[in-house]
Amino acid sequence: MAAAIHREVAQEVDRLLQVIFADRRKSGRLDLEAVEMATRAAVHRAGAALLAELLQGNAPSARQIPCRCGGAARYRELRPKQILTVLGPLEVWRPYYLCSHCHTGQSPQDVELDVAATECSPGVRRMMALVGSQSSFAQGRYQLELLAGLQVTTKAVERHAEAMGAEIAAHEQAEMDSALQLQLPEAGGEPLPLLYVEMDGTGVPVVAAETRGRCSKQPGEPAHTREAKLGCVFTQTRVDGEGPPQRDEGSTTYTAALETAEEFGRRIFTEAQGRGWNRARQRVVIGDGAPWIWNLADEHFPGALQIVDLYHARQHLWALASQ
């Protein structure tokens, strides 16, 4: 296998050098960006060849495996599967089993590689979820092509971004359920001098289907937004040169969702517990003065110091002085 991979890499390098020198003879100059992209593509192709060789399956020793229907699936043959990896597309041959009872086929290697019912590797799915969460799905498709040399459809970015979002939401829900049932293990470590929880909410534009049956702040008008609730947890152990406290760099974690105050209360409580709320010597909840925030503070963080953030404190003071 090593000799085959060496030949593949050598062939890719040879093709690349031919293209570079031919272009230089033709134009009299070197296009660095073109060389960069061509080099990356060549390295990816060689890497894909190596990966394909590593993933190739052989006829298995087990001639039958259990089927979900309760019967036995028997080995039939090696079948190909096209997979898009971070190194590019490749073809993998893996054992295929068929159940004579329910006629359902399966390839255990797909499960092992985490590519069952998908043609994208775990690495590519994570990349699509990341770019899909940062901008529009169409923009994410363009970013993947530019930054990673991967060609995917806009729909693929949407599908995988939403699928990973659903997995994250399910994981967070399980953590919240455990926290409310007092089964969430407390975060270990040294006591924390000062831990803050901050909450806020803001309206975000959504499609009409998301506001169906919801009231607008303006009487008689349809709602155009949903309130996104955002919370963060951070520590503070120092002050600046003039005395005001300074948030510890890199200490902030966030959680957010489009949900009711009651649901969000469980979410922010879980986040604070995971950050060591029970180990904090001093605990603070910061908000803009909205009743729902103080209600959640009383319910989930009893005994914490409640502080109105400086901007809204000044706003309330100005309104009072103007009367």
N, C-alpha and C positions, 0 to 999 in steps of 0.2 A: 504493500500500500504506500509506503514512504516513497518508493521509486516513482510510482504513478503520480503522486502529488508533486514531487520534485519536477517531473516532466511538465505537468500542468502549469506550475508557477513559471518555469522557464519559457514555455510557449507564450504565456501572457506577457511576460517582460519583453520577449522578442517582438511580439506584435506591437506593443506600446512603443518601443524604440523605433521601429520602422515608421510608425505614424508620426512620431516627433521629428525625426530627421527628414522625412518627406515634406512635412509642413515647413520646416525651417529652410530647406532648399528652395521651396516654392516662393515663400514670402520674404526670406532673408532676415527674419526675426523669430524670436521665441515668444509664443503666447503663453505666459505663465499660468493664467487661469485655466486655459484649455489643457495644459500639461497636468495641472493639479487634478482636474476632474477625470482625465483619462487614467492617471495613475491610481486614483481611488477606485475607479471602475475595474481596473485590471486586478488590483489587490482583492477587491470584493469577489470577483469571478474566481480567483484562485482559492480564496477562503471558502466560497460556496462549494467548490469541488472537493475540498478537504472535508467539509462538513457532511456533504452527501456520502462520501466514502465511509465516514464514521457511523452514519445512521443506517447504512444498508443492512437489511435483515437477512437472515438465513433460514432455511427450512428448520422449524423448531423440533425439539426432541419430544415435546408434549403434542400428541396427535389430536387431543381433544381438551376442551376447557369448559367450565360451567357456563351456562347461558342464564340470563335473567328470568327466563320463563320456567326455570327449574330443570330443563333438559340439558343436553350436552351439545356443544358446538364443535364440529370436527374441522381439522385443518384441510383446506382446499388447495391453496397455492400462494405464491408471493404476488401481491398486487401493488401497482404503483400509486403514489399519492404526490400531487404537486403541493409544495409548501413554499410560502414566501417568508424568507428569513431576513435578518438584519444584513446579511451578506448578499441577498438577492434570491431569486427563485431557484429551486432545485427539485429534483425528483427522487423520492425515496421508495424503495421496494420493501414491503413489510408483510409478515404472515397474515393471511386472511382466513377466518373461521366462519362456518355456516352451520346454523342449527337446523336439523332436519325436522324438528317439531314445530317451531314457530317461523322458520325460514328467515330468521334475522341474522345478518352478518356482523362481524366485529373484528377489529384489529387491535389487540391489546397494546401494541407498540404505540398506537395513537394516543391512548390514555397515558402511557408512561411518558411520552414526550409532550403531553398537554396540547395536542393538536386534534383531539377528537371533535368531530362536527365543525371543524374550521380548517381553512387553508392558510392561516397565518400563524407563525411561531409566537410563543409567549413574548419574546422581545419585541416583535413588530406590533403585537396587540398593545403592549404597554406604551410604545411610541405613539401609536394612533390615539390612544386614550389621552396622552399628555397633550398633544397638539390640538386634539378636539376639545379639550377643556380650557385652552388658552385663547382660542379665537374661533372664527366660524369653521365649519367642517371643510368648506372649500379652501379656505386659507391653510388649514392644517394639511390638506392633501398637497398643496404647493410646497409647504415647508418640508414635508417628508421627502419630496422629490429633490429639492434644492440641498437640504442638509444631509440627507442620508442616501440619496440616489435611488430611492424606492418609489415605484409608480403604483399608486393605489387609487381607488375611486373615492369620490366624496362620500358616497353612501357607505363605503367600508369604514371610513373614519367615523362617521356618525354611529354606525352599528356597534363598533368595538368601544367607542368612548362611552356610549350609553350602557353597554354590557358591563364594563368595568365599574361605572358609576353605581350600577345596581348591586354589584358585589360589595363595593365599599359601604353602601347604605345598609345592606344586610348584616355586614360585620359590625357596623356601628350600632345597629338595632340590638344585636345580640349582646354587645357590651352594655348598652343601657338597661336591657332587661336584667342582666346579671347585677348591675349596680343597684337597681331598685330592690332586688331580692337579697341584697347584702351578701352577694357571692363574689363581688369584684375584689380581688386581692389589692391591698393597699400598696402604693408605690413605696419601695424601700429606699433607704438612703438617710443622710443626715437631716436634722431638722432645718426647715427653711425660715429665715428671719422674717420675710414678708412676702405674701403671695396675693396677687390681685386677680380678680375676675371682672371683666368688663363686658357689658351687653348693650346692644343697640338694634334698631330696626329701620329699614328704609324700603320704600316702594320701588319695585323694578318692573319694567315693561314686560308683558307676557302676551302670548297669543290669546285670541278671544276664548278659545275652549278652556283656558285655565282660569278665566274669571266668570264663567257661567254660574249664575245664581248668587254672585257676590255683590255686595252693596258698595257703591262709590262714596267717597267722602263728600262729594257734591250731590245733594238730594236730587233725585230724578235723572241722574246721569249714569250710564253704565260704567262699571269699573274697568280700568285699563291696566292696572298694576296689581301685583301681589306683594305683600310685605315679606321681605327676606330678613330673617333674624340672624345676627352675627354675634358671636362671642369669642373672647380671647382670654387666655390665662398667661400671666407673666410674673416675673420676680423683679424686685428692685432692692439693691443693696448699697447704692451710692447716690451722691448728689453732685450737681455740677458746681462750678466755682462760685456761683451766687447763692447756692442753697437749695433750689428746687430739686426734687428727686428725679433721677434718671433711670429709665427702664433698662434692665440688664440686656446687653446686646445678645441676640440669638436666643432669648429665653421665651419668646412668644409663640404659642401654638393657637390655632384657630379652629373653630367649628361653626358651621352655618347651615341653614336649611330654610325652605319655604314651608312653614308649618305653624301651628298654633303656639301660643305662649306656653301652654301646659306641656306640649310635646317638646318645645325647645328647652324648657326647664330641666327635663330629664337629660337632654343632650349636653347642656353646659355643666350640669352636675357631674356627669360621667367624665367629661374632660377635666374638670377641676380635681376630681378624685384621682384620676390617673397622673396628675401633675404633683400630687402630694398635699392636697388640701388639709388632710388630717395631721400632717407633720408641720404645718406652718404655725409659727409662734404668733404672728399677727396676720389677720385675714381682712381683705378689703374688697368690697363690691362697688364698682363705678358704673354710673348710669346717667342718662340725661334728665332724669326726673319723671319719666313716664311711669304711671302706676303699675303696669304689668311687670316692669323691671324690679321694683321694690317688692312686689308680691312674690316674685320668684326668689328674690334674695331672702325674704322672711321664711319661705317654705324650704328652700334647699340649702341656704347658707345662714342659718340662725346664729346670731351673735357676731356676725361680721360687721365691720365698720362700713357704713353706707355713705358714699361721697358722690355728690353731683359733679360731673366733669366741669372743668374750668370754663369752657366756652359757654355751656348752658347756664352755669351759675352767673356769669356776667350778663347773659341774655335776660335771665329772670330779674337780676338786680336792675338792669336798665329799664325793663318794663315797669318795675315797681317805682323807680325814681321818676318815671315819666307821668305817673298818675297825679 
